[in-house]
Amino acid sequence: MIEPDSRLLEILVCPLTKTTLIYDRDRGELVSRAAGLAYPIRNGIPIMLPAEARELSDAERNAK
């Protein structure tokens, strides 16, 4: 898996809530607990479209 640029990760926010994203390296996703969505990263490029995001489970939303 190609890792996204760390500088890019520092400035990206959730397009819906404008909150900070959490990088989940194992799943290759950027997680927005506020929106309850996980945005995929494909070939090192974050796909910041809500229609492409995976909905988080209740357990994932509440995880610390």
N, C-alpha and C positions, 0 to 999 in steps of 0.2 A: 504494500500500500504506500502511496506517495503521501508524505506528510505536508500539510499546509504550511505556509510561511508563518513563522511566529509573530512577525510584525503585523501581519494581516489579522491574526487571531486577537491581537490586543485592541484593534479598533472596531471589529465587527460587533454588532448588537443585534438582538432579535428584531426583525422587521415589523413585527406586530406590537411588541411591548416596549421596544427600545431599551431593554435590560441586557445586562451582561450575559454572555453565553459561557457554558462550561464545556471544555473540550474533552470528549470521551475518546481517548486514543484506541481503546480496545474495540469499540464499535465503529470508529471512524465517523463520528457525529459531533455536531455542536448542539448542546442541549440548552433549551430555554424552559426552565421550570415554571416561570411566570406564565408562559403561553401553553405549557404542557406539550411542547413539540421538540423533536430531535431532527435537526437539519442534516442531511447526508453530506459527506465529503467524497467527491469522486475525482480520482486522478489528481488529488491535492487541491481541488477547487471546491470550496463550500457552495452548496446549492441552497440559497437563501429564499426559496419559494415555499410558502406555506403549503401549497398543493403537493409539493414533493416531500414534505416532512412527515415523520412518523409520530403518531400520537403516543405520549408517554402513558405508562400504566400508573395507577394510583400509587403503587410502591415507589416507582421512579420519581414521581412528582414530590414525594415526601422524603426522599433520601437526602442525607446530608453529605 
